[in-house]
Amino acid sequence: MIAIYRSRRARFFLAMFIAMCVALLNAHATAQFNFATPDFIPPEFLENRGRQIEGDTIRFCLNEEGALKDFERAVGTAVADALLLEAEFTEVRATRPTPAYSYRFPVDQQELFVLLTNDCVAFPGFLLGERNYPDWLIVSRAYLETSFVFATTDDAITTDGLSSGAKVGTRMLSQGDLEFTAYNGARPEGEQLRRIPYPGNELLFERLADGTLDAALAWKPGIRQAWEERDGAPALTVWNDPDFEPPTLRFAIGMRSRDEFLRASVDEALTFLIEDGVIADLLERFNVAGTVPRP
């Protein structure tokens, strides 16, 4: 795959070079970039370097506590390589830590703006959603799609299904927890399951392993990683309930709106890496329980 990847890069590089030149010319001609600073950020906190790429390096921020950190680093490296650039990473330790085995983005809007101004130009691991983004934020196309699954250590449950009153653990206020609450509330009276929310995945998975719970509804990459690290854990079975559509989470790269031409280049690079099978290879290499999203 690497040989094929490199053999196709020459055509891609030429196309990318032309696209970046056109984008730069359009940017200077139209002057439509949004350089506005949110009112809630004091100017003294911002360096405002104003350059999307420094020399031959593209700077990424990386959530050092994220479950997918190694995979995200590899994606950033592959994107930079496709653009004939070197990848540089700044590991972010946020004041709001990411829970273990979780996808939660580690910073709020204010912190993200400062990071994308002072420390990096792109931040992988950004969770796509249907909400409106602030004017200063843009995101790339998705490079990873994941979902929630039911998991159990009881083989009988996967055969017979969850009976009324079965104890199902969730991580409190996760997408899975919110949608399971709605689904369970819509079940007929007498057939409802018993939802048991936990503040974090570590305790949730402990209770699944020790038999306290009949099942858990969990983010698939997180529970796979947890079970790989858990010595002596009982065998785990995951499945999807045909009556419950688990939430799907798609991940992209966040950037500032002033870097529109960079976003276009990153999108082109991600499209190339997806179509050439590089992202799929990275998913397998890092054992990420996800799929390659399609447009």
C-alpha positions as CSV (number, residue, x, y, z in Angstrom):
1,M,0.0,0.0,0.0
2,I,2.8,2.4,0.8
3,A,4.4,1.8,-2.6
4,I,1.1,2.5,-4.3
5,Y,0.6,5.6,-2.1
6,R,4.0,7.0,-3.1
7,S,3.6,6.2,-6.8
8,R,0.4,8.3,-7.0
9,R,1.7,11.2,-5.0
10,A,3.3,13.0,-7.9
11,R,0.0,13.7,-9.7
12,F,-1.6,14.6,-6.4
13,F,1.2,17.0,-5.4
14,L,1.0,18.9,-8.7
15,A,-2.8,19.2,-8.4
16,M,-2.4,20.4,-4.8
17,F,0.2,22.9,-5.7
18,I,-2.1,24.4,-8.4
19,A,-5.1,24.4,-6.0
20,M,-3.1,26.1,-3.2
21,C,-1.8,28.8,-5.6
22,V,-5.3,29.5,-6.9
23,A,-6.7,29.6,-3.4
24,L,-4.0,32.0,-2.3
25,L,-4.7,34.3,-5.2
26,N,-8.4,34.2,-4.5
27,A,-7.9,35.0,-0.9
28,H,-5.8,38.1,-1.6
29,A,-8.3,39.2,-4.3
30,T,-11.5,38.8,-2.3
31,A,-10.2,39.5,1.2
32,Q,-13.1,37.5,2.7
33,F,-11.2,35.9,5.6
34,N,-12.6,36.4,9.0
35,F,-9.9,37.8,11.3
36,A,-12.3,38.9,14.0
37,T,-11.3,38.2,17.6
38,P,-14.1,37.1,19.9
39,D,-15.0,39.8,22.3
40,F,-14.5,37.5,25.3
41,I,-10.7,37.0,24.6
42,P,-8.4,39.8,25.8
43,P,-6.0,40.8,23.0
44,E,-2.9,40.3,25.2
45,F,-3.5,36.5,25.2
46,L,-3.1,36.3,21.4
47,E,0.1,36.3,19.4
48,N,-1.8,36.6,16.0
49,R,0.9,35.1,13.9
50,G,-1.4,35.3,10.9
51,R,0.5,32.6,8.9
52,Q,-1.2,29.3,8.1
53,I,2.0,27.5,7.4
54,E,5.5,28.3,8.8
55,G,8.2,27.5,6.3
56,D,7.7,23.8,5.4
57,T,5.9,22.9,8.6
58,I,2.2,22.6,9.4
59,R,1.5,22.8,13.2
60,F,-1.2,20.6,14.7
61,C,-2.5,20.6,18.3
62,L,-3.2,17.2,19.8
63,N,-5.2,16.1,22.8
64,E,-2.6,14.3,24.9
65,E,-5.3,12.5,26.9
66,G,-7.6,11.5,24.0
67,A,-8.3,7.8,23.4
68,L,-7.4,8.3,19.7
69,K,-4.2,10.4,20.2
70,D,-1.8,8.1,18.3
71,F,-4.2,7.7,15.4
72,E,-4.8,11.4,15.2
73,R,-1.1,12.0,15.2
74,A,-0.7,9.6,12.3
75,V,-3.5,11.3,10.4
76,G,-1.9,14.6,10.8
77,T,1.4,13.2,9.7
78,A,-0.2,11.7,6.6
79,V,-1.9,15.0,5.7
80,A,1.3,16.9,6.1
81,D,3.2,14.3,4.0
82,A,0.5,14.6,1.2
83,L,1.0,18.3,1.2
84,L,4.8,18.0,1.0
85,L,5.1,19.5,4.5
86,E,6.5,18.4,7.9
87,A,4.1,17.8,10.7
88,E,4.7,19.5,14.1
89,F,2.6,18.6,17.1
90,T,1.8,20.6,20.2
91,E,0.3,18.3,22.9
92,V,-2.5,20.0,24.8
93,R,-3.2,19.3,28.4
94,A,-6.5,21.1,29.0
95,T,-7.9,22.3,32.3
96,R,-11.0,20.2,31.5
97,P,-9.4,16.7,31.1
98,T,-10.9,14.2,28.6
99,P,-12.4,11.3,30.5
100,A,-10.6,8.0,30.0
101,Y,-11.6,6.1,26.9
102,S,-13.6,9.0,25.6
103,Y,-14.0,11.2,22.5
104,R,-14.7,14.5,24.3
105,F,-12.9,17.5,22.9
106,P,-10.6,18.9,25.6
107,V,-11.2,22.7,25.2
108,D,-14.0,25.2,25.0
109,Q,-14.4,27.8,22.3
110,Q,-12.2,30.4,24.0
111,E,-9.4,28.0,24.6
112,L,-9.7,26.6,21.0
113,F,-9.4,30.1,19.5
114,V,-6.3,30.9,21.6
115,L,-4.7,27.6,20.6
116,L,-5.4,28.0,16.9
117,T,-4.0,31.5,17.1
118,N,-0.8,30.9,19.2
119,D,0.1,27.3,19.1
120,C,-1.2,25.5,16.0
121,V,-3.3,26.0,12.8
122,A,-5.2,22.7,12.9
123,F,-6.7,20.5,15.7
124,P,-7.7,16.9,14.8
125,G,-10.3,15.1,16.9
126,F,-13.0,17.8,16.4
127,L,-16.4,16.2,16.8
128,L,-18.7,17.2,13.9
129,G,-22.3,18.1,14.8
130,E,-25.4,19.7,13.5
131,R,-25.0,22.9,15.5
132,N,-23.8,26.2,14.0
133,Y,-20.1,26.9,14.5
134,P,-18.8,30.4,15.4
135,D,-17.8,32.6,12.5
136,W,-14.1,32.2,13.2
137,L,-14.2,28.3,13.1
138,I,-14.1,26.0,10.1
139,V,-13.7,22.2,9.9
140,S,-12.4,19.8,7.4
141,R,-14.2,16.9,5.9
142,A,-14.6,13.9,8.3
143,Y,-11.8,11.4,8.4
144,L,-13.3,8.9,10.9
145,E,-16.7,7.6,11.7
146,T,-17.5,5.7,15.0
147,S,-20.6,4.6,16.8
148,F,-21.9,3.4,20.1
149,V,-22.6,-0.3,20.8
150,F,-24.1,-2.5,23.4
151,A,-21.6,-4.7,25.2
152,T,-22.0,-7.6,27.6
153,T,-20.0,-10.4,29.2
154,D,-23.1,-12.6,29.3
155,D,-23.5,-14.8,26.3
156,A,-27.2,-15.4,27.1
157,I,-28.0,-11.7,26.6
158,T,-26.6,-11.6,23.0
159,T,-28.8,-14.7,22.2
160,D,-32.0,-13.8,24.0
161,G,-31.7,-10.0,24.0
162,L,-32.2,-7.6,26.9
163,S,-35.2,-8.4,29.0
164,S,-37.3,-5.8,30.9
165,G,-35.5,-4.5,34.0
166,A,-32.0,-5.4,32.6
167,K,-29.3,-3.1,34.1
168,V,-27.7,-1.1,31.3
169,G,-24.8,1.2,32.2
170,T,-24.0,4.4,30.3
171,R,-21.6,7.3,30.6
172,M,-23.6,10.2,31.9
173,L,-24.5,12.8,29.3
174,S,-22.7,11.1,26.5
175,Q,-24.5,11.0,23.1
176,G,-25.2,7.3,23.8
177,D,-26.7,8.1,27.2
178,L,-29.0,10.8,25.8
179,E,-30.3,8.7,23.0
180,F,-30.7,5.6,25.1
181,T,-32.7,7.6,27.6
182,A,-35.1,8.7,24.9
183,Y,-35.3,5.2,23.4
184,N,-35.9,3.5,26.8
185,G,-38.6,6.0,27.6
186,A,-40.4,5.2,24.4
187,R,-40.5,1.4,25.2
188,P,-43.9,0.1,26.3
189,E,-44.5,0.1,30.1
190,G,-43.2,-3.0,31.6
191,E,-40.6,-3.5,28.9
192,Q,-38.3,-0.7,29.9
193,L,-34.7,-1.4,30.8
194,R,-33.0,0.0,33.9
195,R,-30.6,2.8,33.0
196,I,-27.6,3.2,35.3
197,P,-25.5,6.2,34.5
198,Y,-21.8,6.6,35.6
199,P,-19.7,9.7,35.7
200,G,-16.9,8.1,33.6
201,N,-16.0,5.1,31.5
202,E,-13.5,3.6,33.9
203,L,-16.2,2.9,36.5
204,L,-18.7,1.9,33.9
205,F,-16.3,-0.7,32.5
206,E,-15.4,-1.9,35.9
207,R,-19.0,-2.6,36.7
208,L,-19.5,-4.4,33.4
209,A,-16.5,-6.6,34.0
210,D,-17.4,-7.5,37.6
211,G,-21.0,-8.5,36.6
212,T,-22.8,-5.6,38.3
213,L,-24.3,-4.6,34.9
214,D,-26.0,-6.8,32.4
215,A,-24.8,-4.6,29.6
216,A,-23.3,-1.3,28.8
217,L,-23.9,1.2,26.0
218,A,-20.5,2.5,25.1
219,W,-18.4,4.3,22.5
220,K,-17.0,1.4,20.5
221,P,-13.3,2.6,20.2
222,G,-13.2,3.4,23.9
223,I,-14.5,0.0,25.1
224,R,-12.3,-1.9,22.7
225,Q,-9.3,0.0,24.0
226,A,-10.3,-0.6,27.6
227,W,-10.7,-4.3,27.2
228,E,-7.3,-4.6,25.4
229,E,-5.7,-3.0,28.5
230,R,-7.7,-4.9,31.1
231,D,-5.9,-8.1,32.3
232,G,-8.1,-11.0,33.1
233,A,-11.3,-9.4,31.9
234,P,-14.1,-11.7,30.9
235,A,-14.8,-12.1,27.2
236,L,-16.7,-9.2,25.7
237,T,-19.4,-9.4,23.1
238,V,-20.7,-6.3,21.3
239,W,-23.9,-6.0,19.3
240,N,-26.5,-3.6,17.9
241,D,-30.1,-3.8,19.0
242,P,-32.2,-3.7,15.8
243,D,-34.8,-1.5,17.6
244,F,-32.2,1.1,18.7
245,E,-30.2,3.2,16.2
246,P,-26.9,4.1,18.0
247,P,-25.5,7.6,17.6
248,T,-22.8,8.0,15.0
249,L,-19.8,10.3,15.7
250,R,-17.7,11.8,12.9
251,F,-14.4,13.4,13.5
252,A,-12.7,16.2,11.5
253,I,-9.9,18.8,11.9
254,G,-10.8,22.2,13.3
255,M,-9.2,25.4,11.9
256,R,-9.7,29.2,12.0
257,S,-11.8,30.7,9.2
258,R,-8.9,32.9,8.2
259,D,-7.2,29.7,7.0
260,E,-9.9,28.8,4.4
261,F,-7.2,28.0,1.7
262,L,-5.5,25.6,4.2
263,R,-8.9,23.9,4.9
264,A,-9.3,23.4,1.2
265,S,-5.9,21.8,1.0
266,V,-6.5,19.6,4.0
267,D,-9.8,18.4,2.5
268,E,-8.0,17.5,-0.7
269,A,-5.3,15.7,1.2
270,L,-7.9,13.8,3.3
271,T,-9.9,12.8,0.2
272,F,-6.7,11.5,-1.4
273,L,-5.7,9.6,1.7
274,I,-9.2,8.0,2.0
275,E,-9.5,7.0,-1.6
276,D,-6.0,5.6,-1.6
277,G,-6.7,3.5,1.4
278,V,-4.2,5.2,3.7
279,I,-6.8,6.1,6.4
280,A,-8.1,2.5,6.3
281,D,-4.6,1.2,6.9
282,L,-4.2,3.6,9.8
283,L,-7.4,2.4,11.4
284,E,-6.1,-1.2,11.2
285,R,-2.6,-0.3,12.4
286,F,-3.9,1.5,15.5
287,N,-6.8,-0.9,16.0
288,V,-9.4,1.8,16.0
289,A,-13.0,0.5,16.0
290,G,-14.2,2.9,13.3
291,T,-14.8,3.2,9.6
292,V,-13.7,5.5,6.8
293,P,-16.5,8.1,6.1
294,R,-17.6,8.7,2.6
295,P,-18.8,12.1,1.4
